[in-house]
Amino acid sequence: MLAGLELYDLIHYIKPLVVKLNGKTVSIVDESVIYKNGMKAKASSAVKSGDTIVINSSLQQPFTVQNLLTQEEIPFVQSITVNFNGMPVLISRPLVEVKRGVEQLNLQSPIHSGDTLTVTMKQKHPFIFQDIFRFIDYNFTAQENKTIKILQNETNATFSTPIHTGDHLEIKWVEKVKS
C-alpha cells in the first residue's frame, strides 16, 4: 500500500528498529496501526482512489535509550522519595551506563536501526542523608550561637545515615548549650 503510493518516508515508521544490545539482536516493533477508511489495514492492503489512509506511529518520535531499556525491562534508575523539612523530594541515581561504541549516551539519546549498544549495570547502594543535597539547595551559613541538628524520623542522625522511602529528614538550627 505505502510503496504503491510512493510514501517511502512512512514505510520507515512501520519497519522494526533493529539494534544489538550487549551482543543480542533486539527488534523494536512499532506500535503503529495503519487505518484505511477508518478500519485497521496492513501495509500490503490495496488502495484505491478516495481511500483515506491514517498511520499512528509511536516511532515518529525518536526512539530513545529509555524506551529501549523499558521495553527490555532493564532497570535504569534507583530512586526513593523522602520528606525534607516538610517537602517531598525524589532522590535518584542511574543504575546503567549506556554506550554506542565509545560514545556515552543518556536516557534521552535517540537510537537508530543498526546501532550496537552496550549496557553496563551499576551496583545498587543505599542512599544516605547527604545524597539529598544533590536535589535541594540548603543554606549552611552558620548562625550565631546555634548549632545544626540532623534528624531522621525525629531521631538524631548524621550525614552518613542510610535513608529510605518515606523517611522524614530535617535539619534544624538549635541554640548552643552553654556550659
Buried (B, 14 or more C-beta within 10 A) or exposed (E): BBEEEEBEEBBBBBBEBEBEBEEEEBEBEBEBEBEBEEEEBEBEBEBEEEEEBEBEBBBEEEBBBBBBBEEBEBEBEBEBEBBBBEEEBEBBEEBBEBEBEEEEBEBEBEBEEEBEBBBEEEEEEEBBBEBBEEEEEEEEEEEEEEEEEBBBBEEEBEEEBEBEEEBBBBBEBEEEEEE
